[in-house]
Amino acid sequence: MAGNLPLKIKSIQELLQLRGLPDTKHPLISLIDITALPERPKPVDMSLTTDFYFIGMSRSTEACLKMKYGQQEYDFR
């Protein structure tokens, strides 16, 4: 998506609204079970920035998330 500005997500509340999830009970912390998220019809190739941190955990060794951070692509296996 060369030339497009990244989507800026300023709060956890904004992220939850974008994904159609219920409001969080605490403004600074939210737990999201990604298996409960509705699947998107196809992978979305987009850039985004956030004003908060993500921490991800998985029990499955088969789970894979490819993410580009800076100029590097990371494969979280």
C-alpha positions as CSV (number, residue, x, y, z in Angstrom):
1,M,0.0,0.0,0.0
2,A,2.7,2.4,-1.0
3,G,1.7,6.0,-0.8
4,N,-1.2,5.5,1.7
5,L,-0.9,7.0,5.1
6,P,-1.1,4.5,8.0
7,L,-4.3,4.2,10.0
8,K,-3.6,5.8,13.4
9,I,-5.4,4.1,16.3
10,K,-5.2,6.3,19.4
11,S,-6.8,4.2,22.0
12,I,-7.9,0.7,23.0
13,Q,-11.5,1.9,22.8
14,E,-10.9,2.9,19.2
15,L,-9.5,-0.5,18.3
16,L,-12.4,-2.3,19.9
17,Q,-14.9,-0.1,18.0
18,L,-13.1,-0.8,14.7
19,R,-13.3,-4.5,15.2
20,G,-16.9,-4.4,16.4
21,L,-16.1,-5.6,19.9
22,P,-17.8,-4.6,23.2
23,D,-16.4,-1.8,25.3
24,T,-13.7,-2.6,27.8
25,K,-14.2,-2.2,31.5
26,H,-10.8,-0.5,32.0
27,P,-9.6,2.2,29.6
28,L,-5.9,1.0,29.7
29,I,-6.3,-2.8,29.5
30,S,-8.3,-5.2,27.3
31,L,-8.1,-8.9,26.7
32,I,-9.2,-10.1,23.2
33,D,-9.7,-13.7,22.3
34,I,-8.8,-13.7,18.6
35,T,-10.5,-17.0,18.1
36,A,-13.8,-15.3,18.9
37,L,-13.3,-12.5,16.3
38,P,-15.3,-12.7,13.1
39,E,-13.1,-13.7,10.2
40,R,-12.4,-11.2,7.5
41,P,-13.2,-12.3,4.0
42,K,-9.5,-11.9,2.9
43,P,-6.3,-10.7,4.5
44,V,-6.1,-7.0,4.8
45,D,-2.8,-5.4,3.6
46,M,-2.7,-2.1,5.5
47,S,-0.4,-0.1,7.7
48,L,-1.4,1.1,11.1
49,T,0.2,2.8,14.1
50,T,-1.1,2.7,17.7
51,D,-0.5,4.8,20.8
52,F,-0.4,1.7,22.9
53,Y,1.3,-1.7,23.1
54,F,0.2,-5.1,22.0
55,I,1.1,-8.3,23.9
56,G,0.2,-11.5,22.2
57,M,0.1,-15.1,23.6
58,S,-0.7,-18.4,21.9
59,R,-1.1,-21.9,23.2
60,S,-0.8,-23.3,19.7
61,T,2.5,-23.9,17.9
62,E,0.6,-23.9,14.6
63,A,-0.5,-20.3,15.1
64,C,1.3,-17.9,12.9
65,L,1.1,-14.2,12.6
66,K,3.3,-12.4,10.0
67,M,3.8,-8.8,10.8
68,K,6.0,-6.1,9.3
69,Y,7.7,-3.8,11.8
70,G,9.9,-1.1,10.3
71,Q,11.7,-2.7,7.3
72,Q,11.6,-6.2,8.7
73,E,8.9,-8.9,8.4
74,Y,8.5,-11.1,11.5
75,D,7.0,-14.6,11.6
76,F,5.7,-15.2,15.1
77,R,5.7,-19.0,15.5
